Structures are given as structure tokens and as C-alpha cells.
Amino acid sequence: MNELRAALAIARKDIRNVSRYRFSVASSIFTPLYQGVLPGLLFGASFAVGGKVVGLDKTIGTADLAGFIFMGGVISGLVATAFWSMAMSFRNEMETGTLEPTWLTPTSRETLVIGRALGGLFWFVFGEIAIFAVGIAFFGLRLRPEILYAIPAILIAIVAMVGVAYLIAGVVLSIRDANLFVDCTNFLFSVASGAAFPVLLLPGVLQPVAYALPTTYAMDILRQQALGTRPLLDPALEYVALLLTTAIAYPIGLWAYRRADRRIRRLGTINQY
């Protein structure tokens, strides 16, 4: 119970801090639009034949380019939340000099990540609602009611991404140039999950990587329910794969995070990088 209260306190602190910077909140909404959605829509439309995206329809069974791009943005936003709001927050505290006092509190190290996850997920949901509203109003986004059936897959993917956040946080605490590492791995993780284009179009050598990521299955289930796309695998098998990859990602990430914690405490490098 004490750990839960600590996690909620961390989340409230993060939400309060971010809400003070209104331009930053607006940027979290508009940056994905002009960096991801607009280029994706324009690029996809340039290959349209008679106004229909034939290649997309042939590959996954839908010509709904707007829906494909916006659904990809959901998982891409979840990945960014894990990499930046959860993992990279430790480097931010290093730079402001508050990480060492945080490390001295009686709160467990694992709770620090959970608290940041709760705060980051609040802004993730807020941002996705705003982005969907823009998509419906200006980009012709139309969603089927069946999208609600994908909520369990998204919830499982959130657990998986907390595990990934543990892993990335462990790396962030151990290396010098964390910004470049987080930026590159965030981008590659999203691409391999199929956020920007179908996984089937990845080079053959990268497809095994995609099938090893829990977000790949969450992405596919989300698009199936929201757009009626063809599944990569049988839907039941996709849920099994999602649960299995989550069951692997979480303990591995937690192990890496705890190992990094032991290392920095042994070397006394909690505020050095």
C-alpha cells in the first residue's frame, strides 16, 4: 500500500510539473501530427491510384490510409512514453541534480518507474484523445465501434512497455550519451512494431525482430478491430504471442534495471555520467 501511494505521488508530481508548461503540452500533441501523421498521409497519398491506396489494400486488406497512420500513432505514442517519460526521466533528474536525493528515499527503485509510468500514461491518453479529435475533424478518420475490443491488447502492451522501460532505464543510468541512445532505439522500436508501415514489408532479416516485440501484436490487434485489416496470425495466436512476449520482456527489463541499480550504488556513480 505504501508503494502504491508513493507511485501515485510520483505520478501527481509529474503531471503537475508538465501541466505548468502549456506550450510543452501542446507540443506533445502537435509534434506527432507534423512529424508522423502528416508525412505518412502525404507519402501514402502520393502512391494512390484513382484516390485509392491500392498497395495498402493489397498488403493488409484496407485502403483506409488515415486509419492506418493514426492507429500506428497509438502504439508509437505508447513506445515514446516508455522511452522518454519513464526511462529518460532518470537522466533528466541526473541533470537537475535531484536523482541522488530520490535514490536515498525509502521508496523502492521499481516504484520510481511505476510512478513515472502512471504519469506518462495520463499524458499519453490525453494526447491520443486530442490527436483522434483532430483526425476525425480534419483527416477523415473513421473508427469502428469494435476498436473497444482491442483495449485488452493495449493494456497488456502497457505492461510489456513498463518492462521495456525498466530495461532502457537501466541503460540510461549506465551510459554517457543517453539522448542519442533513447532517440534511436525509440525510433527503431516503433518502426519494427509496424507503426509506419506493415510488418510484412520489413526486410526479411528484420521480421524476426518484429515478431519478438509485444507491440507488434498489439498494433495488429488494434488495426484489426479498428479498421478490419487482415491479421498477421490467427487472432488467438496473436494474443498468446502478446502474453508470451510480455511475460519475457517484463522480468528481463526488471532484472536489467536492478542490476544497473546495484552497479551504480557500488561504484557511487548515481549522479555521474
WOPE-V164408 format. One record per run of one state. SS is the DSSP state (H for helix, E for strand, - for the rest). FROM is the first residue (numbers start at 1). LEN is the number of residues. If there is no record, write none. Layout:
ss:SS from:FROM len:LEN
ss:SS from:FROM len:LEN
//
This chain:
ss:- from:1 len:1
ss:H from:2 len:18
ss:- from:20 len:2
ss:H from:22 len:24
ss:- from:46 len:3
ss:E from:49 len:1
ss:- from:50 len:2
ss:E from:52 len:1
ss:- from:53 len:1
ss:H from:54 len:7
ss:- from:61 len:4
ss:H from:65 len:23
ss:- from:88 len:1
ss:H from:89 len:8
ss:- from:97 len:2
ss:H from:99 len:5
ss:- from:104 len:5
ss:H from:109 len:30
ss:- from:139 len:6
ss:H from:145 len:28
ss:- from:173 len:5
ss:H from:178 len:15
ss:- from:193 len:6
ss:H from:199 len:3
ss:- from:202 len:2
ss:H from:204 len:8
ss:- from:212 len:2
ss:H from:214 len:14
ss:- from:228 len:7
ss:H from:235 len:33
ss:- from:268 len:6
//
